């Protein structure tokens, strides 16, 4: 499993490197699923499909805003 709190991670690295087939990639994003998918570079989408990586996203900033007491 790889967790990326950086929604721009694909601009400066390959966060999928080393993930085993069927691995999990969790990314911080406020985008809708289809928009997030389209925002990924072509090479990343191909690697995700080829290695059957499961991709999940959550908007950690929105969760923090909702749950923060101040």
C-alpha positions as a printed Julia matrix, in Angstrom:
70×3 Matrix{Float64}:
   0.0    0.0     0.0
   1.13   3.5    -0.82
  -0.42   6.56    0.8
   0.13   9.9    -0.92
  -0.91  13.05    0.92
   0.41  15.03   -2.07
  -2.19  15.35   -4.85
   0.62  16.46   -7.2
   2.84  13.46   -6.51
   2.88  12.33  -10.14
   4.53  15.62  -11.15
   7.75  14.78   -9.33
   7.89  11.02   -8.7
   6.45   7.59   -9.4
   4.46   6.69   -6.29
   3.48   3.39   -7.91
   7.07   2.13   -8.1
   7.44  -0.98   -6.03
   3.72  -1.63   -5.62
   2.93  -5.29   -6.11
   0.23  -6.48   -8.46
  -3.13  -5.85   -6.82
  -1.6   -3.28   -4.46
  -3.44  -0.28   -3.07
  -2.76   3.37   -3.82
  -4.5    5.98   -1.63
  -4.24   9.62   -2.68
  -5.41  12.89   -1.17
  -7.8   14.55   -3.61
 -10.9   16.71   -3.57
 -11.74  15.73   -7.17
 -14.58  13.49   -8.23
 -13.39   9.96   -9.18
 -13.63  10.45  -12.96
 -11.83  13.81  -12.8
  -9.1   12.32  -10.61
  -8.61   9.44  -13.06
  -8.34  11.85  -16.0
  -5.81  13.95  -14.08
  -3.39  11.04  -13.73
  -0.64  10.85  -16.35
  -1.18   8.3   -19.1
   1.8    6.22  -17.95
   0.3    6.01  -14.44
  -3.13   4.91  -15.68
  -1.47   2.23  -17.81
   0.59   0.98  -14.86
  -2.52   0.94  -12.63
  -4.42  -1.13  -15.19
  -1.5   -3.47  -15.96
  -0.72  -4.19  -12.29
  -4.39  -4.13  -11.25
  -3.64  -1.54   -8.58
  -6.67  -0.5    -6.58
  -6.93   3.29   -6.32
  -8.75   5.07   -3.52
  -8.98   8.74   -2.72
 -10.16  10.88    0.12
 -10.33  14.58    0.81
  -8.37  14.69    4.03
  -8.48  18.49    4.13
 -12.28  18.52    4.02
 -12.44  15.85    6.72
 -10.06  17.85    8.91
 -12.14  21.02    8.45
 -15.32  19.19    9.41
 -13.81  17.45   12.43
 -11.54  20.21   13.81
 -12.84  21.78   16.99
 -11.48  25.26   16.2
